[in-house]
């Protein structure tokens, strides 16, 4: 059984989000490339969808641009039919609950130090 997915459209959508965030931060392609240790030409290729962004590079972009990984896929429903994609059981409750999803997005935006303190606080509350 083969599932048809337009991967070029996904690459273009991810690139569009990358470009949007770069411009929000008022960064040139050269500046972002320097931050990532790659050329501005590679940034151009990512933004146009000509090159795929590897998972490792996507994580690096996420951290560098200060957005959760999900940011790059916010408009994915416009590109592919996600109705038949079944989430893993462990993530189903988060995906079905906007409050949990928003909490995770907020958590992802915190600095590592604040995350640790927040986690410790939640753990202490849970134990009471």
N, C-alpha and C positions, 0 to 999 in steps of 0.2 A: 504494500500500500504506500503510495507516494502522496505527500502533501505539497501542494504548490504554494510557495511563498516568494513574493517579490523582494528579494534581499537588497536589490539596488534601491528600491523605494525606502526600505528601512535605513540603509546607509545615508540616504539623502535627508531623511527626517532627523536622524541623530546629528548629522552635520549642520542642519538648520538650527537645532537647539544649541549646538556648540557656538555657532556664529552669533546667535542671539545673546547668549551669556557673555561672550567675549566683548561684544559691543556694549552691553549693560555695564561692564566693568571698565569701559573705555580703554581697552587694550588693543594694540595693533596685532596683526598676525605675527610680526617679528617678535614683539614683546612676549606673546604667549609661547611662541616657539622656543625662545630663550629660556623661559621658565620651565619648559618641559624637556629641554635639551634636544630639540629637533628644529628643522628649518621652517621658515614661513611658508615655503612651498608645500610642505607636508600638511601644515594647518589648512592651506587653501584646498588641498585634495580632500582632507577630512570634511571641511565645510561644504564642499560641492557634492560630496558623496562619491567622488571618484575613487577614493580609497576607503576601505573598511577600517574602523577603529577597533583595535584588538581589546579584549576584556581587560588586560593589564593596563593598557593606555587609557581606557575609559575610567578605570579607578583613579589613575593619576590625574586625569582631567577633572574628575569629580572633586578630588581633594584640592587641586590647584585653584579651581574656579569656585569652590565653596558651595557646591550643590550636591544633593544626594544623587546616587546613580539613577534613580527613577526620573530625575529631571530630563534626562536625555530621551526618555520614552513617553513623555506626557501626551504627545499627539499620535501615538502609535496606532490608535484605533482608526485614524484617518487614512492610514497607509495599508494596514492589513486587517483581515477579519479575525478578531481575537476571540470571537464567541466560542470557538471550538478548542481554545487553549485551556487546559485544565491545570489549575495550580496544584502544587504539592499540598497534601493534607495539612502539614504544619503551618503553611502560610494562608490557608483558606480563611481562617477566622480574622486575620488582619485585613485581607483583601475585601472581606464582606463588611467590615466595620470601619467607617470613615474616621471615627474618633481614634482608633488604634493606628490607623494609617497616618493621620495628622501628627499623632504623638511620635511615631517613628521618624517622620520627616523633621520634626522639631529637634528630636534627639540627635539626628544626623548632622544638624547644623551647628551643634554645640562644639566647643573646643574639647580636646581629649581630657583636659583637667576637669572641666565642668561636667563632662559626661561621667567621669569616675565618681565625682561628688554626688551627682544626681542618682547614680546607681546605688551608691552607699546609702543615701537617704531612703530610696524606695525599699531597699533590702531591710533597713531598720524598721520602717513602717510595717512592712509585711510580717515581721517577726512579732509584732505587738498584738 
